[in-house]
Amino acid sequence: MRFETILIGLMVLLLTGCESGYKKIDGKWAFVTNNAAGYQVHEMDVDEDTFRVLKSGDYAVDKNHVYHGISVLEGFDPGSYVQFEGTEYAKDKNNAYFGNSIIVDADSETFEVLGYPYACDSKHIFIGCLRMNVEEPSNFRVIEDKSTVRSVCYLRSKAEVVRMFGEEFQDVNVLYDEQKRDERYAVLVPNRGQATDGKWTYLGPRRSAKIK
């Protein structure tokens, strides 16, 4: 009995010591979860020869798909998909992304991260999936770089964006309903961040104060 108790205890320690993530199980890639529901191995149908885990740890690619956990991210291009380290931003040859959502107005070719939570392309400034109304984009600079864990708003209509952030976003382009409630078109917006363009200061996505 004492031996059985010790053995069970060791098994619990081994299981609870296993982190969630991609692992090879019996020579094949799987996604392992270890949480309140217990230790689970989720088999995956991937191309074993080309499958690789990205630096973030919870995303991966093979020659056919981009994966987040066990989910296939439809429409993401695995051959050109790259992540911006330390952020939720990524891009491929077709789109820029925040998390698993498409940044609708962004030009993928010129898209880059300025300093979390802000990003830009050749014309616009973004916070998450939301294009900001910046008067002087070329002079935009981040005052406060929040690079730790953040909270994010999930918005699915123009009305929700305006209600959350104000009338300055009346021209926001939200395609969630038009795309038949495809979650790739949900508008994800980080709650924090501070920046200026020399004429305004910005808190999150909003214009905060005009600089005199």
C-alpha positions as CSV (number, residue, x, y, z in Angstrom):
1,M,0.0,0.0,0.0
2,R,2.8,2.4,0.9
3,F,4.6,1.6,-2.4
4,E,1.4,2.3,-4.4
5,T,0.9,5.6,-2.6
6,I,4.4,6.7,-3.4
7,L,4.1,5.6,-7.0
8,I,0.8,7.5,-7.4
9,G,2.4,10.6,-5.8
10,L,5.3,10.4,-8.2
11,M,3.0,10.1,-11.2
12,V,1.0,13.2,-10.1
13,L,4.3,15.2,-9.7
14,L,5.4,14.1,-13.2
15,L,2.1,15.1,-14.7
16,T,1.8,18.4,-13.0
17,G,5.3,19.2,-13.9
18,C,4.5,18.9,-17.6
19,E,3.8,22.2,-19.3
20,S,1.2,22.7,-22.0
21,G,2.5,22.9,-25.5
22,Y,3.6,21.0,-28.5
23,K,5.4,17.7,-27.8
24,K,6.3,14.6,-29.7
25,I,4.4,11.6,-28.4
26,D,5.4,8.2,-29.7
27,G,7.2,9.9,-32.5
28,K,4.3,12.1,-33.6
29,W,3.5,15.7,-32.9
30,A,0.7,16.4,-30.4
31,F,-0.5,19.3,-28.3
32,V,-0.4,18.6,-24.6
33,T,-2.6,20.5,-22.1
34,N,-2.2,20.3,-18.3
35,N,-4.8,22.3,-16.5
36,A,-7.8,22.0,-14.2
37,A,-9.2,19.4,-16.6
38,G,-6.1,17.2,-16.1
39,Y,-3.3,16.1,-18.4
40,Q,-4.5,15.6,-22.0
41,V,-2.8,14.7,-25.2
42,H,-4.5,16.1,-28.4
43,E,-3.4,14.2,-31.5
44,M,-2.7,16.4,-34.5
45,D,-2.9,15.7,-38.3
46,V,0.2,17.6,-39.4
47,D,3.0,17.2,-41.9
48,E,5.6,15.6,-39.6
49,D,8.5,16.4,-41.9
50,T,7.9,20.2,-42.1
51,F,6.2,20.8,-38.7
52,R,8.0,23.3,-36.5
53,V,7.1,25.1,-33.3
54,L,7.5,28.9,-33.4
55,K,9.3,30.8,-30.6
56,S,6.1,31.9,-28.9
57,G,5.5,28.2,-28.1
58,D,1.8,28.1,-28.7
59,Y,1.9,28.6,-32.5
60,A,3.4,26.3,-35.1
61,V,3.6,25.8,-38.9
62,D,4.0,23.0,-41.4
63,K,4.0,23.2,-45.2
64,N,0.2,23.4,-45.2
65,H,-1.0,25.3,-42.2
66,V,-0.4,27.7,-39.4
67,Y,-1.6,26.3,-36.0
68,H,-2.5,27.9,-32.7
69,G,-2.7,25.1,-30.1
70,I,-4.7,22.4,-31.9
71,S,-6.6,24.9,-34.1
72,V,-5.8,25.3,-37.8
73,L,-5.7,29.1,-38.7
74,E,-7.6,29.1,-42.0
75,G,-6.3,31.5,-44.6
76,F,-2.9,32.1,-42.8
77,D,0.0,31.5,-45.2
78,P,2.5,29.1,-43.5
79,G,5.3,29.8,-46.0
80,S,5.5,33.6,-45.1
81,Y,4.0,33.7,-41.6
82,V,6.3,35.4,-39.1
83,Q,5.6,36.6,-35.5
84,F,6.9,39.8,-33.9
85,E,8.7,38.6,-30.8
86,G,7.2,39.5,-27.5
87,T,3.9,40.7,-29.0
88,E,0.7,39.3,-30.3
89,Y,1.5,40.8,-33.7
90,A,2.3,38.7,-36.8
91,K,2.0,38.9,-40.6
92,D,2.2,36.8,-43.7
93,K,2.2,37.8,-47.4
94,N,-1.5,38.4,-47.3
95,N,-2.3,40.1,-44.0
96,A,-1.1,41.5,-40.7
97,Y,-2.6,39.9,-37.5
98,F,-3.1,40.6,-33.9
99,G,-3.5,37.3,-32.2
100,N,-5.7,35.3,-34.6
101,S,-7.5,38.3,-36.0
102,I,-6.8,40.1,-39.2
103,I,-5.8,43.7,-39.1
104,V,-8.2,44.7,-41.9
105,D,-6.7,48.0,-43.0
106,A,-3.0,47.1,-42.7
107,D,-0.5,46.7,-45.5
108,S,1.3,43.5,-44.8
109,E,4.4,44.3,-46.8
110,T,5.2,47.5,-44.8
111,F,3.8,46.4,-41.4
112,E,6.0,46.6,-38.4
113,V,5.8,46.9,-34.6
114,L,6.7,50.3,-33.1
115,G,6.7,49.4,-29.4
116,Y,3.9,47.5,-27.7
117,P,1.0,47.9,-28.1
118,Y,1.4,50.1,-31.3
119,A,2.3,49.1,-34.8
120,C,2.3,50.8,-38.2
121,D,2.4,50.4,-42.0
122,S,3.5,52.9,-44.5
123,K,0.3,55.0,-44.0
124,H,-1.4,54.2,-40.7
125,I,-0.9,53.6,-36.9
126,F,-2.6,50.6,-35.3
127,I,-3.3,49.4,-31.8
128,G,-4.2,45.7,-32.1
129,C,-6.6,45.4,-35.0
130,L,-7.8,49.0,-34.7
131,R,-6.6,51.7,-37.1
132,M,-6.0,54.9,-35.1
133,N,-6.8,58.5,-36.1
134,V,-3.3,59.9,-35.8
135,E,-2.7,63.4,-37.2
136,E,1.0,63.0,-37.8
137,P,1.8,59.3,-38.4
138,S,5.4,60.0,-39.4
139,N,6.0,61.7,-36.0
140,F,4.3,59.0,-33.9
141,R,6.4,57.6,-31.1
142,V,5.6,55.3,-28.1
143,I,6.0,57.0,-24.7
144,E,5.3,53.9,-22.6
145,D,6.1,50.4,-23.8
146,K,4.0,47.8,-22.0
147,S,5.7,44.5,-22.8
148,T,4.1,42.3,-20.0
149,V,0.8,40.5,-20.0
150,R,-2.1,42.7,-21.0
151,S,-5.8,42.7,-21.3
152,V,-7.5,43.0,-24.7
153,C,-11.0,44.1,-25.7
154,Y,-12.9,41.9,-28.2
155,L,-15.2,44.0,-30.4
156,R,-17.4,42.8,-33.2
157,S,-19.3,45.8,-34.5
158,K,-18.7,49.5,-35.3
159,A,-21.2,50.4,-32.6
160,E,-19.1,48.5,-30.0
161,V,-15.9,50.2,-31.1
162,V,-17.6,53.7,-30.9
163,R,-19.2,52.9,-27.5
164,M,-15.8,51.8,-26.1
165,F,-13.5,54.4,-27.6
166,G,-15.6,57.3,-28.8
167,E,-17.0,59.1,-31.8
168,E,-13.5,59.5,-33.5
169,F,-13.9,55.9,-34.6
170,Q,-17.1,56.4,-36.6
171,D,-15.2,55.4,-39.8
172,V,-13.8,52.2,-38.4
173,N,-14.0,49.2,-40.8
174,V,-15.5,46.2,-39.0
175,L,-16.2,43.2,-41.2
176,Y,-17.3,40.7,-38.6
177,D,-21.0,40.5,-39.6
178,E,-20.2,41.0,-43.3
179,Q,-17.9,37.9,-43.1
180,K,-20.6,35.8,-41.5
181,R,-19.3,36.3,-37.9
182,D,-15.9,34.9,-38.7
183,E,-13.8,35.4,-35.6
184,R,-10.8,36.3,-37.7
185,Y,-12.6,39.6,-38.2
186,A,-13.2,40.4,-34.5
187,V,-11.5,43.6,-33.6
188,L,-9.0,43.0,-30.8
189,V,-7.7,46.1,-29.0
190,P,-5.2,46.2,-26.1
191,N,-6.4,48.4,-23.2
192,R,-3.2,50.2,-22.5
193,G,-0.4,52.2,-24.2
194,Q,0.7,55.8,-24.4
195,A,2.1,57.7,-27.3
196,T,2.4,61.1,-29.0
197,D,2.7,62.5,-32.6
198,G,3.8,65.9,-31.4
199,K,0.3,67.4,-31.8
200,W,-1.7,65.0,-29.6
201,T,-1.0,62.5,-26.8
202,Y,-2.8,59.2,-27.1
203,L,-3.9,56.8,-24.3
204,G,-4.6,53.4,-25.8
205,P,-6.3,54.2,-29.2
206,R,-7.8,57.5,-28.1
207,R,-6.7,61.0,-28.6
208,S,-6.1,62.2,-25.0
209,A,-5.0,65.8,-25.1
210,K,-3.9,68.3,-27.7
211,I,-0.3,69.6,-27.2
212,K,-0.1,73.4,-27.0
